[in-house]
Amino acid sequence: MVSPPFPRLFSPFELAGRHLRNRIGYGAMTTRMPRNGAVTETLIAHLSARAAGGAGLIVTEALAACRSAAVPARVAACDEAQLPGLSRLAEAVERQGAALVGQLWHAGNAHRDARALNAVGPSAVVDAASWTVPRALTSGEVEGLVEEYAESAARLQRAGFSGVEVSAAHGFLPLQFLSPVTNLRQDCWGGDAVGRSAFVRAILDAVRARCGTGFIIGLKLPADDGVPNSIDPAEAARLVAAIVAGTRPDILCFSQGSHGPSLWMHAPDMHEPPMPFRSVWVPLRAAAGGVPIAAIGRVATPAMAEALLEAGEAELVMLARPLLADPAWPAKARAGRVDEIRPCIYCNACWNEIDKAGTIGCSVNPHGGTAADAAPAPSRAASPRHVVVVGSGVAGMQAAAVAAERGHRVTLFSHDAQPGGAARLHAMLPGCGDVGRFLDYLDRRVSAAAVERQAGGTLADILAVAPDAVVLATGSTMVLPREAPSGTQDLRSTVTALLDVGRLRNGLAVLFDHDHTAATYAAAELLLAHFDRLLLLTPRDAIARDVPTIYAQGVHRRLAAFGDRVEILIHREPVALEGNTLRIRHLLTGTEAWVRGVTLLTHATPRRPRDGLEADLVARGVRVMRAGDAVAPRLMMSAVRDGHRAGEEV
């Protein structure tokens, strides 16, 4: 008999008397799907899709535990009027065989937008992200908040939830009490680790008293909040020991970071190693005194999850971004179809969507953040036709795969020997290998759908195969800077040459950054591997404006690590290159300066769609659709959605 794949991952687990079918949980992710504090049908579809995909435990996004925490984009667990919606959510998720756990949350003084005027906290200490200074809570108010946490937990229990998770991580109110930086109190709610953990311990006591022992109580803490003189692993151990000495949570999860400069630790991106915080939370098992541990943070594959469990480092594995990318991750892993899992690329575009006050989305999952997550696959085409897709980038491969899966005969034209388009170049840059994993997934999907591949893509090539419809996914090209100095070259050409040659070059490389996308800064690191110094010019008021804030912190950290080998100048543009001397202009003052010793001048600029085929095809009566950068230059999320839409509509 053949052993099932990943036997530990798919072994059942008893948690507070609740039978979990496996060791996989969907970690809390803000979606901004709720409206006016209420559960929406889109949120129900989103969470029930992850349950239907095989996860054993589903943790909701943060729910407002107290009236002072209520905001329109969070479900108000503190409001009795929300009970019917919460009940519908619980019924939908638990019907799929997963245990639903509601995350209880209070932001305190932690805010991402403008300064909050009504924020509260343990002490009047500024929030490092929004510069909000809270009003310090009275002891009586703290007691009132504890009672509200318990009331909200009881409400979720009545709604049919299997449990709650108290969010004491990410810089929110409970963490503000735990940290000696934000908790300066001298009463029973402050002082040493025992005093600073009193708020969390009181919440656990009150929830257990109200909800009983058959109700899951989880606790999310930081093993390292990344704030100097705050909670490092040693302090975390003291706090954990103090907490479990009282009412013990049923499970502990360690999610790192706080607000301000350690925001990036909340969701480590593709440039971080897999499971980057494993070394800080594993030692806390001793302090936890036998409380089960849930691992989280860039656990990308079933093999990684299995290894954690096999090593005895965790009892559960929480997957947030991976299950956003593919809700069926657990079912595919259980069936041994690992190559069919749509991989998360850890680009944090999901985080960017919610940070911009939009509904969550996903770069690789065209239905991520929509009700279609729970919908069946596109129906078979009523009248199969011959579809030609021109361009094998992400939009082209997505379109080709979807069209072929619907029953169309598909021919995919490409000028490149290796599929992936510009994204393939991105995947070859430092720290960007996860992009390549997604391209390989698309490539396998195209092959599995029996798409015919051909080299070329000229008008003659297309007409020769007599298509019924054509999808143009031909990409884009970088435009020249406004005043393009002679001798500049676009960054894609520069990167291609450096990757081909692979030898070091001396001197100063100058990169004019008018693009502000992630690949530009990974390319900057490549330049630093080939040149002595890098001068980064941008016409904007800062670099990395078009990447998620959480990702931008990583950009700044990595560039800063090169020390004086990197110089960044804002509000600048190149004007002329004479020999090895570059003249640059300050856009606000008009003053000019000269930079000497320039070995290379390259530019990353806004792009222009490649066109020239559509008019000729339409003139011959061929139906034409565009996808990806061929519509207008865009990021991967839009390109994947475009390709999927074209494959469904063609």
N, C-alpha and C positions, 0 to 999 in steps of 0.2 A: 504493500500500500504506500502510495506517495504521500509524504508529509505535506500538509498545507503550507503555503508560503506565509512567512511572518507569524509563526504560531503564538508568540508572546503578545504581539500587537492585537491579535484577534482572540485572545483568551478572555473570558468574562471576568468581571470584577464587581465585588460587592462594596457599595459606598453608602454608608448610613442606612443599611438595609435595603437599598435600591440596587437591583440587578442591572449592571451595565453589560451590554452585549459584547463590548470590546474596550480597548484602552485608548480610544481616539475621541478627543473632544474638539468642538469648534470653539475657539477662543473668542472673547468679546471683541467686537469691532463696531465702532461707530458707523452708522449708515446714513444718518439724516433722513431716514424714511418716515419716521413718525411725524405727525402733523398736529400742532397745537396740543402736545402732550399725550396724544392718543395713538394707539396701535393702528396701523394701516394694513390694507390687504397686501400691499407690496412687501411690508415687513414680514407678514405671515408667510408669504410665498418664499421669501429669502431664507428664513430660518427653517421652514419645513423642507426646503430643497436640500439643505445640508443634512437634515435627519434622514430624508429619503435616500441620500447618497451613502448612508451607512455609518455615520458618526454615532457613537454610543452616548455622548453627552453634548448638549448644546447650551452654551452660555450666551445669554442675550448681550446686546450692547448695554452700556450704562443706563440704568433707570433712575430717575430722580427719587431718592429715598426720603427726602424731606421737602417741605413746602419751599424753604429758602433755596433749594437746589433746582427748582422747576424752571425749565426753559422749553420753548415750543418744540425744539427738535429732539427732545428726550421724552420717552414715555414716562408719565408721572405715576410711578408706583405708589406715591403718597396720596393719590386722589381716588376716593372710592368710586367716583364716576367712571374710572377707567377699568373697573372690574370686568365688565362684559367683554371688552376688547382683549384684556389679558387672558380671559378664559378661552376665547376663540384661538388665541395664539398657543396656549398650552395644549388645547385639544388637537390642534393641527400638528404640532411637533411630536407630542407623545404618541399620537396615533401611528406615527412612522417608526416607533420602537426606540426612540431616544429619550433620555431624561432631560427635561428643560430646567435650567437654572437661571434665575434672574440676577443680574449684577446690580447691587445696590451702590449708589454713587452720590457724592456731594463734591462739587468743585472747590468749595471754599474760596480761596483767593486765586486759584489757578484758572487763567483765562488766556485764550489765544487771540482774541480780537481787541477792541479798544478797552481802556481801563474801565473796570466794573465799579459802579458807584455804590452798590449794595452788597459787596462781597464781605464775607465773614471769615475769620480764621482764629487759631489759638492765640496769636499775637499780631500786632500791627507791623508785620514784616512784608516787604514788597515782593510781589510775584516777579520772577526774573524774566518772564516772557511778555507780559502785558503791562508791567509796572503798576499793577493794581496794588494798593495798600488796603488791607481789609480792616474792618472793625473787629476788635478783639471780643470774643464771646465771653459772656459771664458764665460762671459755674452753673447757674440755673439753666441758662440756654443750652449748655453742653448736655445737661441731663435731659432736656427736652428733645434734643436731636437724637439721643440714644433711644428714647421712646418712639420717635418717629421711624427710625430704622426698624424697630421691632414691629411696629404697626404695618409698615410696608411689606416686611417679610411675611407676616400673617396674611396679608391681603393676597400676596402671590401664592401662598399655600392654598387659600380658599379658591383661587383661580385654577388650581390644578398643577402648579409648578412642583417639580421634585425638590427644589432647594433654592438657595441664594448663594451668591459670591459677594463678599464685602470687598469693595475695591479700596485698598489701602496702598496703592502704588501710583505711579505716574504724576506725582506732585499734587494729588487731590487732597481733600480735607483730612482724612485719616492719616495720610502720610505727613501732612503739615503738623499734626500732633506728634507723630513719631520722631520727626527730625529735630535735633537740637538747634538747627539754624532757624527754623520757622516757629518753634515752640520755645518761648522764653518765659513761660509761666512759672510761678513759684508756688502754686496751689497744688491740689491733688492731681491735676491734669498735666503736670509738667515735672521737670527735674531730671531724675535719672531714667534709665530704660524702663523701669517699672512704672514710674509716674507718666512718662510720655506715651506708654502703651495703654494707659488706663482707658482712654476713649475707645480704642479698638476692643479691649477686653470687655468693656461695659456693653458694647454692641453685641458681641458674641454671647455674653451672658443673657442679655435681654431677648435676643432672637431664639436662643435655645429654650428659655423659659416659656416663651410664647408659642413656639412651634413644635417642641418635643424632639425626641431622639430619632424619629424616623424621617427627618427632614434634613437634606444635605445642607451643611454650612461650609462653604469654601471661603478662603481668605487669600487675596492676592497682595503680596508684599514685594518690596525691592530687596534683592541681595546686595545691591549697590545702586544708590540713586544718582551717582555721578556728580554730586555737589560737594565741594571741599568742606571738610569738618562736619559732614552731615551723617549719612548712613553708608558706611563702607561695609565689607563683609563681616568684620569683627563686631561692629555695632549691630548689624543685622542679626548676628547670632545671639547677642544679648537680648534683643527685642523678641526674637522668636522664642527663646527660652522663657522669657517673662510671660508671653502670651499663652503658650501651651501649658504652662503651670496651672492655669485656670480652666475655663471652658475651652476644651480643645476643638479647633475646627476639624472637620472631617477630611479636608484636603487643603494643601498649601500650594500656591503657585507663585513663582518669583519672576516678576517682570520688571526690568531695570529702568533707570532714568527718572528724571523729574522734569520740571519746566526749565526754560532758559537754555543754557549751553549743553545740557545733557538730554535735550529733547530727542536727539537721534537714537538714544539707547532704547526708546520705546519700541522701535521697529527697525532693527539693524538691516541695512540695505545690502544690495548685491556685492558691494565692495568689502563687506565684513566676511569673515570665515563662517562656515556652517556652525551653528550652535555656539556663538561667540561667548556666551555668558555661562557656559557649562561649568567652567572652573570656579565660578563664584557661588553658584547655588548648590552644587553637589556637596560641599563641606557642611552645608546647613542641615543636612539630614540628621546629623548627631544632635543639633540643637532642637530639631523638630520632635525628638523623642518618640519616633514611630508614627507620626502623622504622615499619611501618604503624600507624595510629592507629584505634582503635574509639571512636566517639562514644557518649556515654551521658548520660542525665539530661533527662527531660521532652521527648523527641523524640516528639511526640504523633501526627503524621500522616505518611503516605507523602510528601506534598509537602515537609514539613520535612526528612525523611531524604534525599530526592532533592536538596534544595538544599544540604545539607551536603556531599554527595558531589560535586555540580557545582562547588561553590566550592573543591574540593580540600582541604577541612579534615579529612577522614577517609577511610579506605578501607572501613571497616565501620561499621554502626550497630547498637548493642546496645539491645534493647528488653526491659525486664523487666516492669514493671507493665502496659504495653500488651498484651503477649502473655499475661499472666495474665487480663486482661479479655477478650481474644479470641484464642484460639490460632490462628485462621485469618486473622489480620491480614495475613500475607504473601500467602496465596492470594487473598484478596479484593482486595488492592492490585494484584497481578499481573493479575487479571482486569478491573481497572478498576471494581470494585464498592466504591468507597471509602465510599459512603453506607451500606453494609451492615456496615461495621466497627463493632463494639460499642466505644465509646470509653472509655478509662480516664478517670476524673474526678480522679485524683490526690488522693483523700481520705485515703489511707494507712490505710484500714481493714484492708488486707492485713497491714500492719506491726503493727497493733494486735492482730490475732489471734495472731500468733506471739509478740508481747511478753507476752501473757497465757498463754503456754505452751499455746496451742491450735494446731490445724492451720490453715495459711493459708487465707484466704477472700477474696472479692472482692465489693465492693458492687454491681457491675453484672453480674457473671457468676455465675448461680445455681449453676453446677457448679464454679466455681473452688475448687481445693483438694480435690476429690473425684475418685474413679476415673471418675465419669461424664463427666469432661472428654474422655475418649477414646471415649465411647459414641456410637452413632448418635443422630440426632434422634428425638424421641418418635414412636412409630408412629401411623399414621392411626387415627382412631376407628373401631371396628367398626360402631357404629350412630350415625351423626351425629345430633346433637340441636340444639335451639335453646338457646343459653346466653346469659344476660343477665349482664353485669358492671356493677355500680353503683359508679361512682367512677373517675376517669381519672388518678389518681396513679400512682406507679411500680408499685405492686402491681396495680392495676386494668389498666393498659396491658399489663403483662407477662402477666397471666392471659388477657386478651382475645386478645393476639397468639398465644400458645401454643395456646389452644383453637381458634382459627380455622385455624392452621397444621395442626392435626390433623384438620381437615375439618368441624368444627362450624360451624353458623351462629351468629354472635355479634353481639349488640347491646350497645353500650357506652353507658351513660347517664352524663351528667356535668352538674353544675350550673354548671361554669365554662366560659367561652368558650374559654379556652386550656387544653389538657391539661397535666397535671403535678402538680396538687394543691398541697400545701404545698411540695413540692420545687421547683415553678416559682418560688415566692416566694424560696426559698433561692437559686436560680440568678440572681436579680436583685440580690443583695447584693454588696458589694464583694469582688472576687477570686473569685467563685463561678461564673464563666461556664462552667466545665467541666461543672458539673451540668446546665446547659442543653443542652450537646451530647448528653448521654445521654438527656435527655427528648426531644430532637428525633429521636434514633435510634429510641426506642420509638414515637414518633408515626409515623415513616415505616414502621416495621414493622407497626403496627396498620393503616395504610392499605393496605400491600402485601398484607396477609392478607384484605382486603375485609371488614373489620369495619364493621358499620353503626353510625353514631354518632347518638345522639339527646340532646337537651337534657332535663333533668329527672332523675328517679330516685325519685319518690314511689311509694308502694304502688300507686296507681292506674295510674301510668305503666308499672310493671313488669307488672302483671296484664293490662294492655291488649294486650301483645305475646305473651302466653301462653307463658312460658318453660318448658323442661323442667328447667332448673337455674339457680340464681342464685349468683353470686359477689359477696359484699358486700365492697367495698374502699372503704368510706365514710370512712376516716380517723379523726381524733381532734380533740378540742378541749382547750385548756389549762384546767386547773382554777384556781380562785381561790387565792391564797395563804391560809395558815392564818388569818391575821387580815388580811383584805383591806381596806386603807384605801379609803374612798370616793374616787373619782377615778382609781384605777388602771385601766389597760387592758392586755389581753394584747399580747405583743410582735408577734404576727402582724398584729393590727389596727393597731398603731403603724407597722409597716413599710409596710403597704399604704397608709396615709394619707400617709406621708412620700414614698413613691415616686410617688403620684398628684399630690401638691401640688408637690413638687420645689422648695420655697423654704426658705431658711434661717430658723431661729428662734434667738433669743438665749436665754441663761440656762443653767440646770443641768438636765440629764436624769438621772433616777435609774432604773437598771435592776436589778430584783431577779432574780438569776440562780439559779433552783432547777432549771435544765434541764441545763446543762453540755454541750450539744451544739454542734457546729461552727457551725450557723446562728446561734446566740445571739451569738457573738463577731464574726461578720461583720456582724450587725445592730448590734452596739455600734459598729463602725466607721461604719456609716451614721448612727447617732445623732451621732457626733462630726463628721460632715459637715454636720449641721443645727443643732447646739447648741454653745455655747461650752465647756461642760464636761460630763463624764460621771462619775457616782458609780455604781460597780458593787458591789452588795451580794450576798453569798451566804451561806447558812446553813452551808455546808461549810467545810473548813479550807483550801481553795484554790479557784481557779477552774479551768475546763477539765479537770475530773476524768473526764469521759466522752468525751473525744477521745483519739486515740492520743498517747502521750508525744511522739513526734516531731512531731506536728501541734501539740500544746500549746506547744512551744517557739516556733512561729510566732505563735501567739496572743499570748504574752507579749511577743515582740519587737515585734509591730505595735502593741500597746497602749502599750508603753513608749516607742515613738517619738513618741507624742503628749505626752510629758512631763507637766507638772503639770496638763494638761487632764483627766487621768484619775486617779481615786482608786479603789482597791479595798479594801473592808472585808470581812473574813471573819467567820463566826459571827454574822452580823447578819440581821435581818428587819425589814421595815417594819411599823409598828403603826398609825399614824394620819397623815392628811394634812389639815392645817387651813390653808386658803388656800395660801400657797406655802411653808409650813413642814412638814417631814416629821419625825415622831418614829420613831426606830429603836431596836431592842433588841438587846443583846448576848446571844446564846443561852446562853453559858456562865456569865455573871455576873448576868444579869438587869438590868444597868444600862441606862438609856435616855439617848439624846442627841437633839438637835434639829438638823436640817439646814435652813437657810433658803435662799430664792431658788430653790426648785424650780419649774421650768416644766413638767416632764413626769415622771410616775411610770408605769412600765410593767413588766410581769412576764413572765418566761419560766419556766414551771413544768411539772411533770410533766403528762402528758396523759391524757385519758379517752376510750376508744373511743366513736364515735358509733354508737348502736344504735337500735332501735325498729322495724326492718323484719323482723328474723328471725322473731320469734314469729308475726307475721301471715302470713308466707309459709309457714312450716312448718305452721300451722293449715290452710292451703289445700292441703297436700300437695305443696308445692314443695321440691325438694332445695336446701339452702342451704349454702354454704361461706363462710368468712371469709378475708380475706387482708390483710396489712399491719397498719396501726394499728387496723383494725377488730377484729383478734384481741386485740392488746394493743400499746400504743405501743412502737415499736421504731425501729431505725436502718434505713437504706436496704438494707443487706445482707439483713436478715431479710425486709423487705418484698418485695424482688425474688425471694427464694427462695420466700416464701409464694405470690406470684403465679404463679410457674412451677409450683409443686406443684399449685395449684388448676387451672391450665390443663391439666396432665397427667392429673389425676384426675377431672375433671368429666365 
